[in-house]
Amino acid sequence: MENCKDIKKYYDEIQKILDENFSDNDEVSYTDKVEIENIVTDTLNMYFDEILDNRLVTDIVSRHFSSQYKFTSKVNMEKGNSCFREYDEKYKLNEIENNDIPVPKEYQKLQDHFMMLFNLPQPEQRSKAWFDARYNMITASDIATALGENPYEAPENLILKKCDPDFPFLDNKFVHHGKKYEPTATMIYEHIYDVKVTEFGCLKDPKVPFLGASPDGICSKSTLNNKFSPRLGTMLEIKCPYSREIKTKGLIDGDICPHYYYCQVQIQEQCCELEDCDFWQCKLVEYESREEYLKDVKPKTCHSIGDKGEKVKINPLIEKGCILQFLPKNKITEFCLFDAKYIYPPRLDLSVDEYDTWVLDTLGSYKDTHPDIFQDYVFDQVIYWKLAKSHNVLIKRDKDWFKQKYPILKKFWQKVQDYRADTKKLEELKDMMGGSRNKYFRYNTSIKDMAPYFTEKHVLFLNNKWNDLEEDDVDECDDPFIDD
């Protein structure tokens, strides 16, 4: 098969057969639709030499009939609608293998850089090499903490993490919600901006070996329907807040993008040497039941862009959908939800009828399509969701920002090395962090943007080989970075 040319051949021949037999809005029953699929398959068998892809035939025929089974002569395939994303691997249509997409000359350097990043050697996820790599660098998500600009975590706590390769990470509902819906948020972004987003592993800064970043994705050269996308090279940082309000107006750093996330984005751009990052936020909420999902015919979704909150209309079909949840077989506890696995639909512009078909097909075949889930997990439920609000804003790379922060990060990393070398001082730090120093950060979460204040005092902490703060002194001190 020759990738997208083959799908077009299927599509053109099927449309020709249907156009000869139906007119717009002709109504047929479900049984009739199945019979139509059989007739189309038999007809194609006379035209094609190769063995037919029956699943693809059924898929294309179904797209020509609405949920009421009224024939539509032409399926809207503009701007990524009705894309064939699920066939990317089989027909080599993914953004890496598809060589049929011409890259304009002015984008070729960016395409070469994209491929260089993609081809960087990556250790297998969660392998010893993977853990060792992350242990020996400050990753972008921890940058604000290392700078002393994260009101939710003290920098000393990050030092403890970096001095203990087995430091426990306790999941919570906020982190779990974000991880669960990150793939859905990515697909929503792909549909709105008609681009295929590529996943990347942890990328080390080419010039600063103790810095690394794991971007949520980078836009490729390909639209959803396999044409060139000018969004090539735009990085994607996704946030799916559980309770935090999504702000759509104001300063990018501090209002729309919380400052600690702004620090994360800047380091990601620095490590990947890319100039643009879309800070993409999605408020995804779950329906209480399937009945509520079906009754909500027109979800009230608000999508906006930029720092002025400009509202933009999006395809209503991507405003709600569903995912499949599986729980671990041998770990049924109150926290087992944090270890759940999920299967996501191949695309989001599906009708209710198409979603139902996908659910039934997936539950009947996941033994073969997802053997890792089938072996260790049990199906729990279909979760129905809706997109309540989304906002996208472009964050440009700020090289002056990094130049200012680099000396502080360098000193922080030296501090980590010092504590790793002196176990006695490390134990003293552990004792101190069990008290009010850590508590100050946990409960002072209303800090909006105190970057200059934090940075100035944090330099004092970093310039001393050890932090000699006593726990009692911290209780009486408004500034957590002042040394006695």
Stockholm file with secondary structure:
# STOCKHOLM 1.0

chainA/1-484         MENCKDIKKYYDEIQKILDENFSDNDEVSYTDKVEIENIVTDTLNMYFDEILDNRLVTDIVSRHFSSQYKFTSKVNMEKGNSCFREYDEKYKLNEIENNDIPVPKEYQKLQDHFMMLFNLPQPEQRSKAWFDARYNMITASDIATALGENPYEAPENLILKKCDPDFPFLDNKFVHHGKKYEPTATMIYEHIYDVKVTEFGCLKDPKVPFLGASPDGICSKSTLNNKFSPRLGTMLEIKCPYSREIKTKGLIDGDICPHYYYCQVQIQEQCCELEDCDFWQCKLVEYESREEYLKDVKPKTCHSIGDKGEKVKINPLIEKGCILQFLPKNKITEFCLFDAKYIYPPRLDLSVDEYDTWVLDTLGSYKDTHPDIFQDYVFDQVIYWKLAKSHNVLIKRDKDWFKQKYPILKKFWQKVQDYRADTKKLEELKDMMGGSRNKYFRYNTSIKDMAPYFTEKHVLFLNNKWNDLEEDDVDECDDPFIDD
#=GR chainA/1-484 SS CCHHHHHHHHHHHHHHHHHTTCCTTCBCCHHHHHHHHHHHHHHHHHHCSSCCCHHHHHHHHHHTBCTTCBBCSSCCCGGGTTCCGGGTTTTTCSTTTCCCSCCCGGGHHHHHHHHHHHTSCCCCTTSHHHHHHHHTSEEGGGHHHHTTCCTTSCHHHHHHHHTCTTCCCCCCHHHHHHHHHHHHHHHHHHHHHTCCEECCCCEECSSCTTEEECCSEEECSBCTTSSBCTTTTCEEEEECCSSSCCCCBSCTBTTTBCHHHHHHHHHHHHHHTCSEEEEEEEEEEECSSHHHHHHCSSCCCEEEETTBTEECCCCGGGSEEEEEEEEETTCCSTTGGGGCEEECCSCSCCCHHHHHHHHHHHHHHHHHHCHHHHHHEEEEEEEEEEEEEEEEEEEECCHHHHHHHHHHHHHHHHHHHHHHHCHHHHHHHHHHHTTHHHHHHHHCTTCCCCHHHHHHHHHHHHHSSSCCCCHHHHHTCSCTTCCC
#=GC SS_cons         CCHHHHHHHHHHHHHHHHHTTCCTTCBCCHHHHHHHHHHHHHHHHHHCSSCCCHHHHHHHHHHTBCTTCBBCSSCCCGGGTTCCGGGTTTTTCSTTTCCCSCCCGGGHHHHHHHHHHHTSCCCCTTSHHHHHHHHTSEEGGGHHHHTTCCTTSCHHHHHHHHTCTTCCCCCCHHHHHHHHHHHHHHHHHHHHHTCCEECCCCEECSSCTTEEECCSEEECSBCTTSSBCTTTTCEEEEECCSSSCCCCBSCTBTTTBCHHHHHHHHHHHHHHTCSEEEEEEEEEEECSSHHHHHHCSSCCCEEEETTBTEECCCCGGGSEEEEEEEEETTCCSTTGGGGCEEECCSCSCCCHHHHHHHHHHHHHHHHHHCHHHHHHEEEEEEEEEEEEEEEEEEEECCHHHHHHHHHHHHHHHHHHHHHHHCHHHHHHHHHHHTTHHHHHHHHCTTCCCCHHHHHHHHHHHHHSSSCCCCHHHHHTCSCTTCCC
//
